[in-house]
Amino acid sequence: MKLKSFQGKLAVVTGAGSGIGRALALNLARRGCKVAACDIEPEAVEGTVALAGGGRGDQVRGYVFDVSDREAFFRHAEMIKSDFGQPANLIINNAGVGLGASVREMRWEDFEWLMGVNFWGVCYGTQAFLPQLIESGDGHVVNVSSIYGMISGPLTSAYNAAKFGVRGYTESLRIEMRAEGLPVEVSCVHPGGIRTNIAKSSRLATSRGPDQADFSKWFERITLTTPGKAAAIIIAGIRRKRPRILVGPDAHVIDLMQRTLGIRYQWVAGVLLNPLMYGKSKNAAAASPPSVPAAPSPAAGKPTANSKAPRKRAAKAAKRAADGARAEPEGVA
Ligand SMILES: NC(=O)c1ccc[n+]([C@@H]2O[C@H](COP(=O)([O-])OP(=O)(O)OC[C@H]3O[C@@H](n4cnc5c(N)ncnc54)[C@H](O)[C@@H]3O)[C@@H](O)[C@H]2O)c1
């Protein structure tokens, strides 16, 4: 177990205008690390730079760009190296957004927005900075996944897809760095519930789930860990070169549950999460199309005279569902 000093190193933190990213930037700055704090929100990133202040001069600098814009990310990698006059040692791909939508209702534009930030943004950040990390001789990639990169829940398919993707991509990168003997450590971070702004800025594009206000209240109630505590755990994990960093007691419980139950975790997740995610729905019956019936099983045998009635009902329901889906407004968010 080798501890690492951050003094004089250069760290790049995305999503540094709020929550976990801001807390990471401030913690690293206190340790004498130079920090490029990046965010899409200019005022948020200015706030982080101001908070880091305290006579630190140019030690913490703000950069504004969209992590889902590949060219912008690569341009900024060059700019950051030239501004600080040294290659980056650490990239923390932390920027992220939330989306609540069922697979049935999800709009492609919402799905693509989420994947752009939460998945592609992580890949762009990793690949834009990898040459600098190697050049530094002491590099570290830290990609932020989630407990939703270990288990799935209802209405979170896009988030799950991105976070499982981040985990797979990051774990593969770690094996490659080892195999190629390159001086780059790699960690994947799986936070549990952290009390940040993510619920407030999430898109809720579902007629069956909670509304924004209920979702934010619920999120506040179930989150156990502050951003400051999360940053301290992540930084301890980086210093210990951990491949997987679990953040918060709930992350440890979920990790254990997934490993002991295997795929049967889905039953527990359904029992715990369905009432939370669907329970508060005020307009589920009115706003959502009727559910599409399951296709008849091929094992069901030859149709009998009686079996025509259910099939007719199923065909009618399917038509109603299609009509309902057509009548659904462009966006339900
Ligand atoms: N808060 C939690 O409970 C929790 C749990 C698991 C994982 N996470 C992950 O932790 C990370 C940080 O989230 P947080 O909870 O601190 O959220 P947050 O909303 O407080 O902060 C996210 C930051 O990312 C920035 N951002 C959003 N889109 C961006 C873009 N396109 N380009 C650049 N910056 C962008 C936002 O402006 C914001 O400052 C995310 O990847 C999130 O998925 C959070």
The ligand as an SDF file (V2000), in Angstrom:
LIG
                    3D

 44 48  0  0  0  0  0  0  0  0999 V2000
  -25.1510   12.3150   -5.6280 N   0  0  0  0  0  0  0  0  0  0  0  0
  -25.2830   10.9970   -5.6540 C   0  0  0  0  0  0  0  0  0  0  0  0
  -26.0430   10.4110   -4.8620 O   0  0  0  0  0  0  0  0  0  0  0  0
  -24.4810   10.1760   -6.6360 C   0  0  0  0  0  0  0  0  0  0  0  0
  -24.5150    8.7790   -6.5150 C   0  0  0  0  0  0  0  0  0  0  0  0
  -23.7900    8.0050   -7.3940 C   0  0  0  0  0  0  0  0  0  0  0  0
  -23.0320    8.6060   -8.3840 C   0  0  0  0  0  0  0  0  0  0  0  0
  -23.0150    9.9570   -8.4920 N   0  0  0  0  0  0  0  0  0  0  0  0
  -22.1960   10.5490   -9.5600 C   0  0  0  0  0  0  0  0  0  0  0  0
  -21.3070   11.4970   -9.0190 O   0  0  0  0  0  0  0  0  0  0  0  0
  -20.9920   12.4670  -10.0100 C   0  0  0  0  0  0  0  0  0  0  0  0
  -21.1210   13.8670   -9.4280 C   0  0  0  0  0  0  0  0  0  0  0  0
  -22.4880   14.1030   -9.1680 O   0  0  0  0  0  0  0  0  0  0  0  0
  -23.0190   15.0530   -7.9730 P   0  0  0  0  0  0  0  0  0  0  0  0
  -23.9110   14.2240   -7.1680 O   0  0  0  0  0  0  0  0  0  0  0  0
  -21.9020   15.7730   -7.3460 O   0  0  0  0  0  0  0  0  0  0  0  0
  -23.9700   16.0200   -8.8310 O   0  0  0  0  0  0  0  0  0  0  0  0
  -24.0810   17.6120   -8.9340 P   0  0  0  0  0  0  0  0  0  0  0  0
  -25.2790   17.8610   -9.7810 O   0  0  0  0  0  0  0  0  0  0  0  0
  -24.0140   18.2520   -7.6010 O   0  0  0  0  0  0  0  0  0  0  0  0
  -22.7600   17.9980   -9.7410 O   0  0  0  0  0  0  0  0  0  0  0  0
  -22.5790   17.6250  -11.0910 C   0  0  0  0  0  0  0  0  0  0  0  0
  -21.8090   18.7140  -11.8140 C   0  0  0  0  0  0  0  0  0  0  0  0
  -21.6040   18.2950  -13.1660 O   0  0  0  0  0  0  0  0  0  0  0  0
  -21.7990   19.4260  -14.0030 C   0  0  0  0  0  0  0  0  0  0  0  0
  -22.1620   19.0130  -15.3610 N   0  0  0  0  0  0  0  0  0  0  0  0
  -23.3650   18.5230  -15.7580 C   0  0  0  0  0  0  0  0  0  0  0  0
  -23.3420   18.3290  -17.0850 N   0  0  0  0  0  0  0  0  0  0  0  0
  -22.1100   18.6990  -17.5160 C   0  0  0  0  0  0  0  0  0  0  0  0
  -21.4900   18.7230  -18.7920 C   0  0  0  0  0  0  0  0  0  0  0  0
  -22.1510   18.3350  -19.8980 N   0  0  0  0  0  0  0  0  0  0  0  0
  -20.2080   19.1580  -18.8800 N   0  0  0  0  0  0  0  0  0  0  0  0
  -19.5420   19.5660  -17.7840 C   0  0  0  0  0  0  0  0  0  0  0  0
  -20.0850   19.5830  -16.5420 N   0  0  0  0  0  0  0  0  0  0  0  0
  -21.3570   19.1420  -16.4190 C   0  0  0  0  0  0  0  0  0  0  0  0
  -22.9360   20.1900  -13.3300 C   0  0  0  0  0  0  0  0  0  0  0  0
  -22.9750   21.5480  -13.7720 O   0  0  0  0  0  0  0  0  0  0  0  0
  -22.5770   20.0500  -11.8660 C   0  0  0  0  0  0  0  0  0  0  0  0
  -21.7520   21.1170  -11.4200 O   0  0  0  0  0  0  0  0  0  0  0  0
  -21.9110   12.1720  -11.1880 C   0  0  0  0  0  0  0  0  0  0  0  0
  -21.2040   11.4410  -12.1700 O   0  0  0  0  0  0  0  0  0  0  0  0
  -23.0090   11.3280  -10.5790 C   0  0  0  0  0  0  0  0  0  0  0  0
  -23.6230   10.4810  -11.5350 O   0  0  0  0  0  0  0  0  0  0  0  0
  -23.7190   10.7610   -7.6390 C   0  0  0  0  0  0  0  0  0  0  0  0
  1  2  1  0
  2  3  2  0
  2  4  1  0
  4  5  1  0
  4 44  2  0
  5  6  2  0
  6  7  1  0
  7  8  2  0
  8  9  1  0
  8 44  1  0
  9 10  1  0
  9 42  1  0
 10 11  1  0
 11 12  1  0
 11 40  1  0
 12 13  1  0
 13 14  1  0
 14 15  2  0
 14 16  1  0
 14 17  1  0
 17 18  1  0
 18 19  2  0
 18 20  1  0
 18 21  1  0
 21 22  1  0
 22 23  1  0
 23 24  1  0
 23 38  1  0
 24 25  1  0
 25 26  1  0
 25 36  1  0
 26 27  1  0
 26 35  1  0
 27 28  2  0
 28 29  1  0
 29 30  1  0
 29 35  2  0
 30 31  1  0
 30 32  2  0
 32 33  1  0
 33 34  2  0
 34 35  1  0
 36 37  1  0
 36 38  1  0
 38 39  1  0
 40 41  1  0
 40 42  1  0
 42 43  1  0
M  CHG  2   8   1  16  -1
M  END
$$$$
